[in-house]
Amino acid sequence: MRFLGDARPAHDLTYADVFMVPAHSTVGSRLEVDLTTPDRVGTTIPIVVANMTAISGRRMAETVARRGGLAVLPQDIPIDVVGEVVSWLKARHPVYDTPITLGPTSTVAEALSLMGKRAHGVVVVVEDGRPVGIVTDGSCAEVDRFTQLAQVMTDPLTIPAGTDLPKVFDVLSDERVKAAPVVDGDRLVGLVTRKGALRSAIYAPALDASGRLLTSAAVGINGDVAGKTEALLAHGVDVLVVDTAHGHQEKAVEAVRAVRSVAGRTPVVAGNVVTAEGTRDLVEAGADVVKVGVGPGAMCTTRMMTGVGRPQFSAVEECAAAARELGRHVWADGGVRHPRDVALALAAGAANVMVGSWFAGTYESAGDLYDDGTGRRYKESFGMASARAVKARTSGASGFERARAGLFEEGISSSRMYLDPARPGVEDLIDGIVAGVRSSCTYAGARTIDELHERAVLGVQSAAGYEEGRPLPTSW
């Protein structure tokens, strides 16, 4: 990338400080753009879900991997639980959604309690492995909560496994149903929606060498780092992430060396840093990818508490350049709030962009779904350096040690993240991000992420310039 008129500013920049200039382009369609990431971790879109406890769990990991991204399971989850989650993920279908299933004698109350676990909002009633009915929230309206599902379910329209996606879409559209069970013979193997069929024709899932969904898990820098890494590898984790708020410290460097010593060919990601020197130190220790970002996250108070950090665009640009000199890559971690920010991070040189709080208010995030009393639904999110996260991470310590650790929080312990009624699922948000990035590539004349970085011309704008680009409120 280069700056407009080669006028590189003397100060550091955030994503809001810059804009991309249109260039001559031979890319005629957004679908000509290949968003496969250059970091060789296996993602086909440049989206990684941050390892935040309230966000990244099995449902998020499954859904995002099916659309080509990757979710990092947090480091404070017990190893045996990570193993169960990875085993479950590896058994998911790469195209069909995982259905919520109940039996005919289950109640409406049970169905309603589970519908919020999936964006499709459908329960498949199963008997002896066969789908015998479909239940939606409409089926449960004005019905006693103790009513059995056999009394409210409708006969299912089933789709044979392997049916061409355009045909699936046409059948569902003709029958005016939003979702249908997928069967192999009469055995339930998944669920497909109209929008899911469209997405599966556009997105390529992120898969391992055996054709199973890609998985990742984080490792902290304390304790038996090598031992935990070996356990994660034994459970089948595909990408290892060495994660700490201050990645440019000797303890973090030593942890990366420990992980690298047992990781073999498994990609190792490490961070967080914001300088070329920090990037080089982690690469020399064995990192294939370096995570960049200190303080830009929506749940992070590090900069206000400590004054430490760096504006994210400049941090990504400098660290990406240093990594490329060494044949490595960076992930931009934090500070993205709009699709434009993801595109600008890629233009700055990132191979992947990590998303955290932006995905918190979705059906797939790990938190429980609440109602605020007015009908608006939300989930609770919190920072990974907050008192709440520290309390969970130090649960095995003495009361005194836990109380002392709680004095050093640097994050928001609880925040309501409301679901957008128009975009309540993480796939809805991914659609917007990917559409924006694809369009950015066409404006730059780029067919790949690497070409976007090579061809991007960026300018610096005032706060008024940024505001000019925002749409007017609908009530204006």
C-alpha positions in Angstrom: 0.0 0.0 0.0 1.0 3.6 -0.3 -0.4 6.9 0.9 -2.1 9.3 -1.5 0.6 11.6 -3.0 3.1 9.6 -1.0 2.3 11.9 1.9 3.0 9.7 4.8 1.7 11.3 8.0 4.1 11.9 10.9 1.6 10.6 13.5 0.0 7.2 14.1 -3.4 6.4 12.6 -6.6 4.6 13.5 -9.0 3.0 11.0 -11.2 6.1 11.2 -8.3 8.3 10.2 -7.9 6.8 6.7 -9.8 6.2 3.5 -9.1 4.1 0.4 -8.9 5.8 -3.0 -10.6 4.2 -6.0 -8.2 3.0 -8.7 -8.5 1.7 -12.2 -9.9 -1.8 -12.0 -10.3 -4.8 -14.3 -12.3 -6.7 -11.6 -15.8 -6.7 -13.0 -17.6 -8.5 -10.2 -17.2 -9.0 -6.4 -17.5 -12.8 -7.0 -14.2 -12.6 -9.0 -12.4 -11.8 -5.7 -10.7 -14.7 -3.9 -10.6 -14.0 -0.1 -8.5 -17.1 0.8 -6.1 -15.8 3.4 -2.3 -15.8 2.6 -1.3 -17.0 6.1 -1.8 -20.6 5.2 -3.9 -21.4 8.3 -6.7 -22.7 6.1 -9.3 -19.8 6.2 -11.1 -18.9 3.1 -12.4 -15.5 4.4 -10.3 -13.2 6.5 -12.3 -13.5 9.7 -11.1 -14.9 13.0 -13.3 -14.8 16.1 -11.3 -13.7 19.1 -10.8 -16.1 22.1 -13.2 -14.3 24.4 -15.2 -16.5 26.8 -18.5 -14.8 26.2 -18.2 -15.0 22.4 -16.2 -18.0 21.1 -17.7 -21.4 21.8 -18.8 -24.4 19.9 -21.8 -22.8 18.1 -19.7 -19.9 17.0 -16.8 -22.1 15.9 -19.0 -24.3 13.9 -20.9 -21.6 12.1 -17.9 -19.4 11.3 -15.8 -22.3 10.1 -18.6 -23.4 7.8 -18.4 -20.0 6.2 -14.6 -20.1 5.9 -13.4 -18.3 9.0 -12.0 -19.5 12.3 -12.9 -19.2 16.0 -10.3 -19.5 18.7 -11.5 -21.2 21.8 -10.4 -19.3 25.0 -7.4 -20.4 27.1 -9.4 -20.5 30.4 -11.5 -23.4 29.2 -10.4 -26.8 30.8 -8.5 -29.0 28.4 -11.0 -31.9 28.7 -13.8 -29.5 27.7 -11.8 -28.2 24.8 -11.3 -31.8 23.7 -15.1 -32.4 23.8 -15.8 -29.3 21.8 -13.2 -30.1 19.2 -14.5 -33.6 18.9 -18.0 -32.3 18.5 -16.8 -29.7 15.9 -15.0 -32.3 13.8 -18.2 -34.3 13.6 -20.2 -31.4 12.2 -21.2 -31.4 8.5 -19.3 -28.8 6.4 -22.4 -27.7 4.6 -25.5 -28.5 6.6 -26.4 -26.7 9.9 -26.6 -28.7 13.1 -30.3 -29.1 14.0 -31.8 -28.6 17.4 -33.5 -32.0 18.1 -36.2 -33.0 20.6 -38.5 -35.9 21.0 -42.3 -35.9 20.4 -43.0 -36.0 24.1 -40.7 -33.0 24.8 -42.6 -29.8 25.7 -43.1 -26.4 24.1 -41.1 -24.9 27.0 -38.1 -27.0 26.1 -38.3 -26.1 22.5 -38.6 -22.4 23.2 -35.6 -22.6 25.6 -33.4 -24.0 22.8 -34.5 -22.0 19.8 -32.2 -19.1 20.7 -29.2 -21.4 20.3 -29.5 -21.2 16.5 -30.2 -18.4 14.1 -32.6 -20.6 12.1 -35.0 -20.9 15.1 -36.2 -24.4 14.2 -36.5 -27.5 16.3 -36.6 -30.9 14.5 -38.7 -33.5 16.3 -36.9 -36.8 16.0 -38.0 -40.4 16.7 -35.5 -43.3 16.3 -33.1 -41.0 14.4 -35.9 -40.0 11.9 -37.3 -36.5 11.5 -41.0 -36.7 12.2 -41.9 -33.1 12.7 -40.8 -29.4 12.6 -41.5 -26.8 15.4 -40.9 -23.1 15.1 -41.7 -20.2 17.4 -44.9 -19.7 15.4 -45.9 -23.3 16.3 -45.6 -22.4 20.0 -47.5 -19.2 20.0 -50.6 -19.1 22.3 -49.9 -22.7 23.4 -49.6 -24.0 27.0 -45.9 -24.4 27.8 -46.4 -27.9 28.9 -47.9 -29.0 25.6 -46.0 -31.9 24.0 -44.4 -31.2 20.6 -46.3 -34.0 19.0 -49.4 -31.8 19.3 -47.9 -28.7 17.7 -45.4 -30.0 15.1 -45.9 -29.9 11.4 -44.9 -32.7 8.9 -41.4 -32.0 7.8 -40.3 -31.4 4.2 -37.1 -33.3 3.9 -34.1 -32.8 1.6 -32.0 -35.7 0.5 -28.3 -35.3 1.3 -26.3 -34.3 -1.7 -29.1 -32.3 -3.4 -27.7 -29.5 -5.6 -27.8 -26.2 -3.7 -29.8 -24.3 -6.3 -32.4 -27.1 -6.2 -32.5 -26.9 -2.4 -33.2 -23.2 -2.6 -35.9 -23.6 -5.2 -37.7 -26.4 -3.3 -37.7 -24.4 -0.1 -38.9 -21.3 -1.9 -41.6 -23.1 -3.7 -42.9 -24.8 -0.5 -42.5 -21.5 1.4 -40.5 -23.0 4.2 -37.4 -21.4 5.6 -35.7 -24.6 6.8 -35.9 -28.4 6.2 -34.2 -31.4 7.7 -31.6 -33.1 5.5 -31.8 -36.9 5.4 -29.6 -39.8 4.3 -32.3 -42.4 3.6 -34.5 -41.6 6.6 -31.7 -40.7 9.0 -31.3 -37.0 10.0 -27.9 -35.6 9.0 -28.5 -31.9 9.2 -30.7 -28.9 8.5 -30.6 -26.5 5.5 -32.2 -23.1 5.2 -32.9 -21.0 2.1 -30.3 -18.5 3.0 -27.9 -21.3 4.1 -28.1 -22.8 0.6 -27.2 -19.5 -0.9 -24.3 -19.0 1.4 -22.9 -22.5 0.8 -22.8 -21.6 -2.9 -20.7 -18.5 -2.1 -18.5 -19.5 0.8 -16.0 -22.3 1.0 -15.7 -23.8 4.5 -12.5 -23.8 6.4 -11.5 -27.4 6.5 -8.6 -29.6 7.7 -6.7 -32.1 5.5 -9.5 -34.6 6.3 -12.3 -32.4 5.2 -13.5 -31.5 8.7 -14.2 -28.0 10.1 -11.1 -26.2 11.1 -10.5 -25.6 14.9 -8.3 -23.4 17.0 -7.5 -22.9 20.7 -5.6 -20.4 22.8 -2.7 -21.1 25.2 -1.7 -18.7 27.9 1.9 -18.0 28.9 1.7 -19.4 32.5 2.1 -22.9 33.8 3.0 -26.0 31.7 2.7 -24.4 28.3 4.3 -27.2 26.4 2.2 -29.8 28.3 -1.1 -27.9 27.5 0.0 -27.6 23.9 0.6 -31.3 23.6 -2.9 -32.0 25.1 -4.5 -29.6 22.6 -2.7 -31.3 19.7 -3.8 -34.7 20.9 -7.4 -33.4 20.9 -7.0 -32.4 17.2 -6.7 -28.6 17.4 -5.6 -27.3 14.0 -4.2 -23.8 15.0 -2.5 -22.8 18.2 -2.7 -19.3 19.5 -0.3 -18.1 22.2 -2.2 -15.2 23.8 -1.3 -12.5 26.3 -2.0 -8.8 26.5 1.7 -8.0 26.4 3.3 -10.3 23.9 6.6 -8.4 23.8 7.9 -9.8 27.1 10.4 -12.6 27.8 7.8 -14.8 29.3 5.7 -14.7 26.2 8.7 -15.3 24.0 9.6 -18.4 26.1 6.0 -19.6 25.8 6.2 -19.3 22.0 9.4 -21.3 22.0 7.7 -24.0 24.2 4.7 -24.2 21.9 6.9 -24.3 18.8 9.0 -27.1 20.2 6.0 -29.5 20.3 3.7 -28.0 17.6 5.4 -29.7 14.6 3.7 -28.4 11.4 0.7 -26.9 13.2 0.5 -23.2 12.7 1.4 -21.1 15.8 -0.1 -17.6 16.2 1.3 -15.4 19.0 0.7 -11.9 20.4 -0.1 -9.3 21.2 2.4 -6.7 20.0 2.3 -3.3 18.2 5.9 -2.8 16.9 8.2 -4.3 14.3 10.6 -5.3 17.1 8.0 -7.2 18.9 6.9 -8.9 15.7 10.5 -10.0 14.9 11.0 -11.3 18.4 7.9 -13.5 18.2 8.7 -14.7 14.7 12.3 -15.6 15.8 10.8 -17.6 18.7 8.7 -19.6 16.3 5.5 -17.8 15.5 4.0 -18.3 12.0 1.6 -15.4 12.6 1.8 -12.5 15.0 -1.3 -10.9 16.6 -1.3 -7.1 16.5 -3.2 -4.9 18.8 -3.0 -3.4 22.3 -6.0 -1.6 23.6 -8.3 -1.1 20.6 -10.9 -3.6 21.7 -14.4 -2.5 22.7 -14.2 -4.3 26.0 -10.7 -3.2 26.8 -9.7 -0.3 29.1 -5.9 -0.8 28.8 -5.2 2.5 27.2 -7.3 4.5 29.6 -5.9 2.6 32.6 -2.2 2.6 31.6 -1.7 4.9 28.6 -0.2 1.9 26.8 -1.1 0.9 23.3 -1.0 2.2 19.7 -3.5 3.3 17.1 -4.4 0.2 15.3 -4.0 1.0 11.6 -0.4 2.1 12.1 0.4 -0.8 14.4 -0.9 -3.3 11.8 1.0 -1.6 8.9 4.4 -1.6 10.7 4.0 -5.1 12.1 2.8 -6.5 8.8 5.8 -5.1 7.0 8.2 -6.6 9.5 6.5 -10.0 9.3 6.6 -10.0 5.5 10.3 -9.4 5.5 10.6 -12.6 7.5 8.1 -14.6 5.3 5.4 -14.4 8.0 2.0 -12.8 8.5 0.0 -10.8 11.1 -3.6 -10.9 12.3 -5.1 -7.5 13.2 -6.7 -8.0 16.6 -9.3 -5.4 17.7 -10.7 -2.0 16.8 -13.0 -3.2 13.9 -16.5 -1.9 14.1 -17.5 -1.7 10.5 -16.8 -3.7 7.3 -14.6 -0.7 6.1 -12.3 -1.4 9.1 -11.7 -5.0 8.1 -10.9 -3.9 4.5 -8.5 -1.2 5.8 -6.7 -3.7 8.1 -6.2 -6.0 5.1 -4.9 -3.1 3.0 -2.5 -2.3 5.8 -1.1 -5.8 5.4 -3.0 -8.1 7.8 -3.7 -11.6 6.5 -6.7 -12.1 8.9 -8.8 -9.8 11.1 -9.9 -10.8 14.6 -13.4 -9.9 15.7 -14.6 -9.9 19.2 -17.4 -7.7 20.7 -18.9 -7.1 17.2 -20.0 -10.7 17.3 -21.1 -10.8 20.9 -24.7 -9.8 20.1 -25.5 -12.8 17.9 -27.4 -16.1 18.4 -24.1 -18.0 18.1 -22.0 -16.3 20.7 -21.4 -18.3 23.8 -23.4 -16.2 26.2 -27.0 -16.8 27.4 -29.8 -14.9 25.6 -31.8 -12.4 27.8 -34.8 -10.2 27.4 -34.5 -6.6 28.8 -38.2 -6.5 29.6 -39.2 -4.6 26.5 -38.8 -7.4 24.0 -35.3 -6.5 23.0 -32.9 -9.5 23.3 -29.3 -9.2 24.4 -26.3 -11.1 25.5 -23.7 -10.2 28.1 -20.1 -9.7 27.1 -16.9 -8.9 29.1 -13.3 -8.2 28.5 -10.7 -10.9 29.0 -8.7 -8.7 31.4 -11.8 -7.7 33.4 -12.4 -8.7 37.0 -15.0 -11.2 35.8 -12.5 -12.9 33.4 -9.7 -12.9 36.0 -12.0 -14.5 38.6 -12.8 -17.3 36.2 -9.2 -17.8 35.2 -7.9 -18.0 38.8 -10.6 -20.2 40.1 -8.1 -22.7 41.4 -6.1 -20.2 43.4 -6.8 -19.3 47.1 -9.3 -16.6 48.0 -6.5 -14.2 48.8 -4.7 -14.7 45.5 -7.9 -14.3 43.6 -8.9 -11.2 45.4 -5.4 -9.7 44.8 -5.5 -10.5 41.1 -8.9 -8.9 40.9 -7.4 -5.5 41.8 -5.6 -5.4 38.5 -8.5 -5.6 36.1 -8.2 -3.8 32.7 -11.5 -4.5 31.0 -15.3 -4.1 31.2 -16.8 -6.8 33.3 -20.3 -6.7 31.9 -21.9 -5.1 28.9 -25.2 -5.7 27.2 -24.8 -6.5 23.5 -28.2 -6.3 21.8 -29.1 -8.5 18.9 -29.9 -6.5 15.8 -33.3 -7.7 14.7 -32.3 -7.3 11.0 -28.9 -9.2 11.5 -29.2 -11.4 14.6 -26.9 -14.2 13.4 -23.2 -14.1 13.0 -23.6 -15.2 9.4 -25.6 -12.0 8.8 -22.6 -10.0 10.1 -20.2 -12.1 8.0 -22.2 -11.4 4.9 -21.9 -7.7 5.4 -18.1 -7.9 6.2 -17.4 -10.1 3.2 -19.5 -8.0 0.9 -17.7 -4.9 2.0 -14.2 -6.4 1.6 -15.1 -7.8 -1.8 -16.3 -4.4 -2.9 -13.1 -2.8 -1.5 -11.1 -5.2 -3.6 -13.0 -4.3 -6.8 -12.4 -0.6 -6.1 -8.7 -1.2 -5.7 -8.5 -3.6 -8.7 -7.5 -6.5 -6.5 -8.5 -10.1 -6.9 -6.8 -11.4 -3.7 -5.9 -10.2 -0.3 -2.3 -9.8 -1.2 -3.2 -7.7 -4.3 -5.4 -5.5 -2.1 -2.4 -4.7 0.1 -0.2 -4.2 -2.9 -2.6 -1.9 -4.8 -4.3 0.0 -2.0 -3.9 3.8 -2.0 -4.9 5.4 1.2 -5.5 9.0 2.3 -5.7 10.6 5.7 -8.9 12.4 6.7 -10.2 14.7 9.4 -13.0 13.7 11.8 -15.3 15.7 9.5 -14.2 13.6 6.6 -15.0 10.4 8.4 -18.4 11.8 9.4 -19.2 12.8 5.8 -19.0 9.1 4.9 -21.5 8.0 7.4 -25.1 7.6 6.2 -27.7 10.0 7.6 -30.0 8.7 10.4 -33.3 7.4 9.0 -35.2 9.9 11.1 -33.4 12.9 9.6 
